[in-house]
Amino acid sequence: MKVMKAYIEKRGVFKTLYVDRASITMVQNAVTSRRCSELVKS
């Protein structure tokens, strides 16, 4: 049981890091595409 709990906690940390990285990437992509569209308009 102890090993299982440690495994779940470790997976939870990885999941959180993965989700954070994904959302940061999404924000960066949104900012980049907005800059591109502003450049195109001007």
DSSP file (Angstrom, degrees, kcal/mol; ACC not computed):
  #  RESIDUE AA STRUCTURE BP1 BP2  ACC     N-H-->O    O-->H-N    N-H-->O    O-->H-N    TCO  KAPPA ALPHA  PHI   PSI    X-CA   Y-CA   Z-CA
    1    1 A M     >        0   0    0      0, 0.0     4,-2.4     0, 0.0     5,-0.2   0.000 360.0 360.0 360.0 -40.1    0.0    0.0    0.0
    2    2 A K  H  >  +     0   0    0      1,-0.2     4,-2.1     2,-0.2     5,-0.2   0.916 360.0  47.6 -62.4 -43.0    2.8    2.4    0.9
    3    3 A V  H  > S+     0   0    0      1,-0.2     4,-2.5     2,-0.2    -1,-0.2   0.912 110.6  52.3 -63.7 -42.2    4.5    1.8   -2.5
    4    4 A M  H  > S+     0   0    0      1,-0.2     4,-2.6     2,-0.2    -2,-0.2   0.907 108.8  50.0 -60.9 -43.1    1.1    2.3   -4.3
    5    5 A K  H  X S+     0   0    0     -4,-2.4     4,-2.5     1,-0.2    -1,-0.2   0.921 111.0  48.6 -63.2 -43.5    0.6    5.6   -2.5
    6    6 A A  H  X S+     0   0    0     -4,-2.1     4,-2.5     1,-0.2    -1,-0.2   0.895 111.6  50.8 -62.6 -39.8    4.0    6.9   -3.4
    7    7 A Y  H  X S+     0   0    0     -4,-2.5     4,-2.6     2,-0.2    -2,-0.2   0.919 110.9  47.4 -63.8 -44.7    3.4    5.8   -7.0
    8    8 A I  H  X S+     0   0    0     -4,-2.6     4,-2.5     2,-0.2    -2,-0.2   0.910 112.5  49.6 -64.0 -42.3    0.1    7.7   -7.2
    9    9 A E  H  X S+     0   0    0     -4,-2.5     4,-2.1     2,-0.2    -2,-0.2   0.916 111.4  49.1 -62.8 -42.4    1.7   10.8   -5.7
   10   10 A K  H  X S+     0   0    0     -4,-2.5     4,-2.2     1,-0.2    -2,-0.2   0.918 112.0  48.2 -63.5 -43.4    4.5   10.7   -8.1
   11   11 A R  H  X S+     0   0    0     -4,-2.6     4,-2.7     1,-0.2    -1,-0.2   0.879 108.7  55.1 -63.8 -37.3    2.1   10.3  -11.1
   12   12 A G  H  X S+     0   0    0     -4,-2.5     4,-2.3     2,-0.2    -1,-0.2   0.898 107.8  48.9 -62.4 -40.5    0.0   13.2   -9.7
   13   13 A V  H  X S+     0   0    0     -4,-2.1     4,-2.5     2,-0.2    -2,-0.2   0.930 112.4  47.8 -64.2 -45.7    3.1   15.4   -9.7
   14   14 A F  H  X S+     0   0    0     -4,-2.2     4,-2.7     1,-0.2    -2,-0.2   0.909 111.2  51.4 -61.9 -41.5    4.0   14.4  -13.3
   15   15 A K  H  X S+     0   0    0     -4,-2.7     4,-2.7     2,-0.2    -1,-0.2   0.918 110.4  48.6 -61.9 -44.1    0.4   15.0  -14.3
   16   16 A T  H  X S+     0   0    0     -4,-2.3     4,-2.7     1,-0.2    -2,-0.2   0.925 112.4  47.8 -62.6 -45.4    0.4   18.5  -12.8
   17   17 A L  H  X S+     0   0    0     -4,-2.5     4,-2.6     1,-0.2    -1,-0.2   0.909 112.6  49.7 -61.4 -41.9    3.7   19.4  -14.5
   18   18 A Y  H  X S+     0   0    0     -4,-2.7     4,-2.3     2,-0.2    -2,-0.2   0.922 112.3  46.5 -64.5 -44.6    2.4   18.1  -17.8
   19   19 A V  H  X S+     0   0    0     -4,-2.7     4,-2.6     2,-0.2     5,-0.2   0.917 112.7  50.4 -64.5 -43.1   -0.9   20.1  -17.5
   20   20 A D  H  X S+     0   0    0     -4,-2.7     4,-2.5     1,-0.2    -2,-0.2   0.929 111.3  48.2 -59.5 -45.6    1.0   23.2  -16.5
   21   21 A R  H  X S+     0   0    0     -4,-2.6     4,-2.3     1,-0.2    -1,-0.2   0.899 111.5  50.7 -63.0 -39.9    3.4   22.8  -19.4
   22   22 A A  H  X S+     0   0    0     -4,-2.3     4,-2.2     2,-0.2    -1,-0.2   0.915 112.0  45.9 -64.5 -43.8    0.5   22.3  -21.8
   23   23 A S  H  X S+     0   0    0     -4,-2.6     4,-2.2     2,-0.2    -2,-0.2   0.871 111.7  51.8 -69.6 -35.8   -1.4   25.4  -20.6
   24   24 A I  H  X S+     0   0    0     -4,-2.5     4,-2.6    -5,-0.2    -1,-0.2   0.925 110.4  49.3 -63.4 -43.6    1.8   27.5  -20.7
   25   25 A T  H  X S+     0   0    0     -4,-2.3     4,-2.7     1,-0.2    -2,-0.2   0.908 109.7  51.6 -61.7 -42.2    2.3   26.4  -24.3
   26   26 A M  H  X S+     0   0    0     -4,-2.2     4,-2.3     2,-0.2    -1,-0.2   0.913 110.6  47.9 -61.3 -43.0   -1.3   27.2  -25.2
   27   27 A V  H  X S+     0   0    0     -4,-2.2     4,-2.5     2,-0.2    -2,-0.2   0.924 112.0  49.6 -64.1 -44.5   -0.9   30.7  -23.8
   28   28 A Q  H  X S+     0   0    0     -4,-2.6     4,-2.6     1,-0.2    -2,-0.2   0.913 111.6  49.0 -60.9 -42.9    2.4   31.2  -25.7
   29   29 A N  H  X S+     0   0    0     -4,-2.7     4,-2.7     2,-0.2     5,-0.2   0.906 110.8  50.2 -63.4 -41.4    0.8   30.1  -28.9
   30   30 A A  H  X S+     0   0    0     -4,-2.3     4,-2.0     2,-0.2    -2,-0.2   0.918 112.5  46.7 -63.4 -43.7   -2.2   32.4  -28.4
   31   31 A V  H  X S+     0   0    0     -4,-2.5     4,-2.3     2,-0.2    -2,-0.2   0.920 113.4  49.1 -64.3 -44.1    0.1   35.4  -27.7
   32   32 A T  H  X S+     0   0    0     -4,-2.6     4,-2.3     1,-0.2    -2,-0.2   0.927 111.8  47.3 -62.9 -46.0    2.2   34.5  -30.8
   33   33 A S  H  X S+     0   0    0     -4,-2.7     4,-2.3     1,-0.2    -1,-0.2   0.858 111.0  52.7 -66.6 -33.6   -0.8   34.2  -33.1
   34   34 A R  H  X S+     0   0    0     -4,-2.0     4,-2.0    -5,-0.2    -1,-0.2   0.914 109.4  48.9 -66.9 -41.1   -2.2   37.5  -31.8
   35   35 A R  H  X S+     0   0    0     -4,-2.3     4,-2.3     1,-0.2    -2,-0.2   0.922 110.9  50.8 -61.8 -43.7    1.1   39.2  -32.5
   36   36 A C  H  X S+     0   0    0     -4,-2.3     4,-2.2     1,-0.2    -2,-0.2   0.918 110.1  48.6 -61.3 -44.8    1.1   37.7  -36.0
   37   37 A S  H  X S+     0   0    0     -4,-2.3     4,-2.1     1,-0.2    -1,-0.2   0.847 110.5  51.8 -67.4 -33.2   -2.4   38.9  -36.8
   38   38 A E  H  X S+     0   0    0     -4,-2.0     4,-2.0     2,-0.2    -1,-0.2   0.897 109.6  49.7 -68.1 -39.1   -1.6   42.4  -35.5
   39   39 A L  H  < S+     0   0    0     -4,-2.3    -2,-0.2     1,-0.2    -1,-0.2   0.896 110.5  50.6 -64.4 -40.0    1.4   42.5  -37.8
   40   40 A V  H  < S+     0   0    0     -4,-2.2    -2,-0.2     1,-0.2    -1,-0.2   0.906 109.4  50.5 -65.3 -41.7   -0.8   41.4  -40.7
   41   41 A K  H  <        0   0    0     -4,-2.1    -1,-0.2     1,-0.2    -2,-0.2   0.905 360.0 360.0 -63.7 -41.5   -3.4   44.1  -40.0
   42   42 A S     <        0   0    0     -4,-2.0    -1,-0.2    -5,-0.1    -2,-0.2   0.453 360.0 360.0 -85.0 360.0   -0.7   46.8  -39.9
